């Protein structure tokens, strides 16, 4: 199964529009560069609270998605519990995919819908 959000994050990383890891994501938020913060579902409670509070303070959407391993893998790095998207276009498309529920492609190996 191919995940559209993770694919888009990989593309954004190659374009230089991702700040990954706690320190870099926090710095991007403080400097007003972050447009979206993604937190791994398995991030620690302390990390989730810290970035949720930071998102409220700086008016940045914070979304929980995927796992630390998957977030790091799509960026070509080690596990990442959080990352900041610094480009408005990428951030908007990721939010659109998450809200529509089409973040992951539910197709079988032959390209047909699995529920048919």
C-alpha positions as CSV (number, residue, x, y, z in Angstrom):
1,X,0.0,0.0,0.0
2,X,1.3,3.4,-0.9
3,X,0.7,6.3,1.4
4,X,0.1,9.6,-0.3
5,X,0.9,11.8,2.7
6,X,4.2,10.1,3.3
7,X,5.0,10.3,-0.4
8,X,4.3,14.0,-0.3
9,X,6.4,14.5,2.8
10,X,9.3,12.8,1.0
11,X,8.9,15.1,-2.0
12,X,8.8,18.1,0.4
13,X,12.0,16.9,2.1
14,X,13.8,16.7,-1.2
15,X,12.6,20.3,-2.0
16,X,14.0,21.5,1.3
17,X,10.6,22.3,2.8
18,X,10.7,20.0,5.9
19,X,12.3,20.6,9.3
20,X,12.5,17.3,11.1
21,X,13.2,16.4,14.7
22,X,12.2,18.3,17.8
23,X,14.8,21.0,17.8
24,X,14.4,21.9,14.1
25,X,10.6,21.8,14.2
26,X,10.5,23.9,17.3
27,X,12.9,26.5,15.7
28,X,10.8,26.7,12.5
29,X,7.6,27.3,14.6
30,X,9.3,30.0,16.7
31,X,10.7,31.8,13.7
32,X,7.2,31.7,12.0
33,X,8.3,29.4,9.1
34,X,6.3,26.3,10.0
35,X,2.9,26.0,8.2
36,X,2.0,22.5,9.6
37,X,3.4,20.3,12.4
38,X,3.1,16.6,12.1
39,X,3.5,14.4,15.2
40,X,3.9,10.6,15.2
41,X,1.1,8.7,16.8
42,X,3.7,7.0,19.0
43,X,5.4,10.2,20.1
44,X,5.7,10.6,23.8
45,X,3.0,12.4,25.8
46,X,5.5,15.1,26.7
47,X,6.3,15.7,23.0
48,X,2.6,15.7,22.0
49,X,1.8,18.3,24.7
50,X,4.8,20.5,24.0
51,X,4.0,20.8,20.2
52,X,0.2,21.1,20.8
53,X,0.9,24.0,23.1
54,X,3.4,25.5,20.6
55,X,0.9,25.1,17.8
56,X,-1.8,26.9,19.7
57,X,0.5,29.7,20.7
58,X,1.9,30.3,17.2
59,X,-1.4,29.5,15.4
60,X,0.1,26.5,13.5
61,X,-2.1,23.4,12.8
62,X,-0.7,20.3,14.6
63,X,-1.7,16.9,13.3
64,X,-1.0,13.4,14.6
65,X,-0.1,11.0,11.8
66,X,1.7,7.7,11.2
67,X,4.6,6.3,13.3
68,X,8.0,7.6,14.2
69,X,9.6,4.9,12.0
70,X,7.4,5.7,9.0
71,X,7.9,9.5,9.3
72,X,11.7,9.0,9.4
73,X,11.7,6.5,6.6
74,X,9.8,8.8,4.2
75,X,12.4,11.5,4.8
76,X,15.3,9.1,4.4
77,X,16.3,9.5,8.0
78,X,16.1,7.7,11.3
79,X,12.9,7.8,13.4
80,X,11.3,11.2,13.7
81,X,8.6,12.0,16.3
82,X,7.8,15.4,14.8
83,X,8.4,17.5,11.8
84,X,7.4,20.9,10.5
85,X,6.3,21.6,6.9
86,X,7.6,25.1,6.0
87,X,5.9,25.5,2.6
88,X,2.2,26.6,2.5
89,X,1.5,24.6,-0.7
90,X,2.8,21.3,0.7
91,X,1.1,22.0,4.1
92,X,-2.2,22.7,2.4
93,X,-2.1,19.6,0.3
94,X,-1.2,17.4,3.2
95,X,-4.0,18.8,5.3
96,X,-6.4,18.3,2.4
97,X,-5.4,14.7,2.1
98,X,-5.8,14.1,5.8
99,X,-9.2,15.8,6.0
100,X,-10.5,13.9,3.0
101,X,-9.3,10.6,4.4
102,X,-7.4,9.8,1.2
103,X,-4.0,9.9,2.8
104,X,-3.4,6.3,2.1
105,X,-4.1,4.6,-1.2
106,X,-6.4,1.6,-0.6
107,X,-5.5,-0.3,-3.8
108,X,-4.3,-3.8,-4.3
109,X,-1.2,-4.8,-6.2
110,X,-2.9,-4.8,-9.5
111,X,-4.2,-1.2,-9.0
112,X,-7.9,-2.2,-8.4
113,X,-9.8,-1.3,-5.3
114,X,-9.5,-4.1,-2.7
115,X,-13.1,-3.9,-1.6
116,X,-14.5,-4.7,-5.1
